[in-house]
Amino acid sequence: MKSGFNRRRFLGAAGGVAAALLTTRLRASANNRMNCAVLGVGGRGTGLLSLALTIPDVRVAAVCDIKPDRLANGLDMVTKAGQPPAAGFGDRGPLDYRRMLESKDIDAVIIATPMQDHAPMAIDCLKAGKAVLSEVAAAMTVDECWALVRAVEESGRMYMLSENVCYYRDLMAVANMVRQGLFGQTTYAECGYVHDCRFLSFEADGSLTWRGKLATQFIGNWYPTHAIGPVAQWMGINKTDRFASLVAMNTPPVGRQQYAAKKFGPESPQAKMKVVNGDSTTTLIQTANGAVIDLRFDTSSNRPHRMTTYHSLQGQTASFQSLTNDIWIESRSPSYEWETMEKYLKEFDDPRWKEFAETASKSGHGGADFFVMKDFFDALKAGTPSPIDVYDAAAWSCLMPLSGQSIQSGSARVEIPDFTRGKVKLPEAKNS
Ligand SMILES: NC(=O)c1ccc[n+]([C@@H]2O[C@H](COP(=O)([O-])OP(=O)(O)OC[C@H]3O[C@@H](n4cnc5c(N)ncnc54)[C@H](O)[C@@H]3O)[C@@H](O)[C@H]2O)c1
């Protein structure tokens, strides 16, 4: 992807750290209408745009994409949904979105461009006074994570990470159980994003997509948030605990070349491309309270999948594993045997799922996508804190560069920064 960005340009640009008054300031019009823009309307952005068009009181006022056909399609979707025509941007190149940000009418920007551009774009949006819903991951370097935190603190605008897996129905029910104390102290979790995405590596002409570029250039777990998001919420990361350190290891890279050789021929440049990342990246994270998380990332291995993500949680008094849909709760289960999660879903279903399951069912990822959009605009309208704020976004996203740092230093233990800078008072570290 040609980004046109100088990634260094904004780092350190934000000076002293302002007091963290992370309230949402929305210039809502008298009738409470919220105007939003969608930046990047490829595969994901188109889905998010169609969802935004279903949220009451939301008007999509602008659409931006550098590809003319996608821009035209996005604009068309707005009018077909019965809304007034949206303004179109992107025809003047990769930085044209800044022209869009000059509009005083836009309250919020939904960012669904390639991952490499999320942080610079989000920071520009925040500085222009817009709230941001950013696709995953939030940032790709630790410096970007800090710059994003500063931009939110200094602008006072709402920032939400669009991590839809946190809204899976069963995972939200587990969160509810954790809140109600059924798990006791949470000590261990396994989670992974294991999804053969090799088919998304190449454009029709054989050149690399943004995913293909990441796979060939980036060492480490470059898609951590689907897996770590729900676990971080269960474990109270940035509330009662925090990520303290990690170690990571890679397998050898074989899957992508194998795929490219089949698709383009064994002598093709694609089959001979140098892949620097391993197929499977395993990261062990230790929290300040001593809990351990085993995080796996694999979008290259040759295998089918039932689910693209998996999550398990071990607590003092309960255990859950999503792949087998099993749960055991000491205070509830009749014997020392696994039970099916279905048995407890009704009782622990999140109230949002209870109320909106039917509407949500029309959206992607089992309905989870609907709740991301709803939560974002609900918080924006009410001026309540971001449902997945910049501190969570930074803590989850920094696992990308830090897993790479560990791998490149022989799986050495790497410290994980506290992006809240001690704002959340944590219990004394026990084991790190
Ligand atoms: N949460 C999820 O389940 C999920 C699923 C898929 C993708 N994603 C995320 O969504 C993002 C987009 O993924 P995708 O699969 O839609 O990619 P994509 O390549 O299909 O879409 C990206 C779009 O951004 C446009 N774009 C690129 N640079 C731009 C610029 N400077 N200004 C305006 N438009 C620009 C491209 O032309 C393209 O249309 C990625 O960050 C990805 O991680 C999330």
The ligand as an SDF file (V2000), in Angstrom:
LIG
                    3D

 44 48  0  0  0  0  0  0  0  0999 V2000
  -12.6540   -6.3150   12.8820 N   0  0  0  0  0  0  0  0  0  0  0  0
  -12.6980   -7.1920   11.8820 C   0  0  0  0  0  0  0  0  0  0  0  0
  -13.3040   -8.2560   11.9820 O   0  0  0  0  0  0  0  0  0  0  0  0
  -11.9790   -6.8620   10.6180 C   0  0  0  0  0  0  0  0  0  0  0  0
  -12.1990   -7.6320    9.4690 C   0  0  0  0  0  0  0  0  0  0  0  0
  -11.5100   -7.2690    8.3070 C   0  0  0  0  0  0  0  0  0  0  0  0
  -10.6540   -6.1790    8.3100 C   0  0  0  0  0  0  0  0  0  0  0  0
  -10.4790   -5.4680    9.4450 N   0  0  0  0  0  0  0  0  0  0  0  0
   -9.6030   -4.3050    9.4830 C   0  0  0  0  0  0  0  0  0  0  0  0
  -10.1220   -3.3230    8.6150 O   0  0  0  0  0  0  0  0  0  0  0  0
   -9.0820   -2.6440    7.9520 C   0  0  0  0  0  0  0  0  0  0  0  0
   -9.3080   -2.6830    6.4430 C   0  0  0  0  0  0  0  0  0  0  0  0
   -9.2650   -4.0210    6.0010 O   0  0  0  0  0  0  0  0  0  0  0  0
   -9.9260   -4.4370    4.6110 P   0  0  0  0  0  0  0  0  0  0  0  0
   -9.9210   -5.9060    4.5630 O   0  0  0  0  0  0  0  0  0  0  0  0
  -11.2130   -3.7290    4.4290 O   0  0  0  0  0  0  0  0  0  0  0  0
   -8.8500   -3.8570    3.5800 O   0  0  0  0  0  0  0  0  0  0  0  0
   -9.1400   -3.3380    2.1240 P   0  0  0  0  0  0  0  0  0  0  0  0
   -7.8240   -3.2500    1.4630 O   0  0  0  0  0  0  0  0  0  0  0  0
  -10.2320   -4.1350    1.4880 O   0  0  0  0  0  0  0  0  0  0  0  0
   -9.7440   -1.8680    2.3540 O   0  0  0  0  0  0  0  0  0  0  0  0
   -8.9620   -0.7580    2.6730 C   0  0  0  0  0  0  0  0  0  0  0  0
   -9.5050    0.4340    1.9020 C   0  0  0  0  0  0  0  0  0  0  0  0
   -8.8090    1.5990    2.3090 O   0  0  0  0  0  0  0  0  0  0  0  0
   -8.5610    2.3820    1.1570 C   0  0  0  0  0  0  0  0  0  0  0  0
   -7.4380    3.2780    1.4310 N   0  0  0  0  0  0  0  0  0  0  0  0
   -6.1170    2.9700    1.5140 C   0  0  0  0  0  0  0  0  0  0  0  0
   -5.3930    4.0760    1.8070 N   0  0  0  0  0  0  0  0  0  0  0  0
   -6.2840    5.0980    1.8860 C   0  0  0  0  0  0  0  0  0  0  0  0
   -6.1380    6.4950    2.1350 C   0  0  0  0  0  0  0  0  0  0  0  0
   -4.9440    7.0540    2.3920 N   0  0  0  0  0  0  0  0  0  0  0  0
   -7.2500    7.2650    2.1200 N   0  0  0  0  0  0  0  0  0  0  0  0
   -8.4630    6.7020    1.8600 C   0  0  0  0  0  0  0  0  0  0  0  0
   -8.6620    5.3970    1.6070 N   0  0  0  0  0  0  0  0  0  0  0  0
   -7.5720    4.6060    1.6250 C   0  0  0  0  0  0  0  0  0  0  0  0
   -8.2740    1.3590    0.0780 C   0  0  0  0  0  0  0  0  0  0  0  0
   -8.4250    1.9100   -1.2160 O   0  0  0  0  0  0  0  0  0  0  0  0
   -9.3030    0.2900    0.3920 C   0  0  0  0  0  0  0  0  0  0  0  0
  -10.5210    0.5140   -0.2690 O   0  0  0  0  0  0  0  0  0  0  0  0
   -7.8030   -3.3240    8.3730 C   0  0  0  0  0  0  0  0  0  0  0  0
   -7.1800   -2.5660    9.3600 O   0  0  0  0  0  0  0  0  0  0  0  0
   -8.2230   -4.6160    8.9900 C   0  0  0  0  0  0  0  0  0  0  0  0
   -7.3840   -5.0050   10.0330 O   0  0  0  0  0  0  0  0  0  0  0  0
  -11.1220   -5.7840   10.5980 C   0  0  0  0  0  0  0  0  0  0  0  0
  1  2  1  0
  2  3  2  0
  2  4  1  0
  4  5  1  0
  4 44  2  0
  5  6  2  0
  6  7  1  0
  7  8  2  0
  8  9  1  0
  8 44  1  0
  9 10  1  0
  9 42  1  0
 10 11  1  0
 11 12  1  0
 11 40  1  0
 12 13  1  0
 13 14  1  0
 14 15  2  0
 14 16  1  0
 14 17  1  0
 17 18  1  0
 18 19  2  0
 18 20  1  0
 18 21  1  0
 21 22  1  0
 22 23  1  0
 23 24  1  0
 23 38  1  0
 24 25  1  0
 25 26  1  0
 25 36  1  0
 26 27  1  0
 26 35  1  0
 27 28  2  0
 28 29  1  0
 29 30  1  0
 29 35  2  0
 30 31  1  0
 30 32  2  0
 32 33  1  0
 33 34  2  0
 34 35  1  0
 36 37  1  0
 36 38  1  0
 38 39  1  0
 40 41  1  0
 40 42  1  0
 42 43  1  0
M  CHG  2   8   1  16  -1
M  END
$$$$
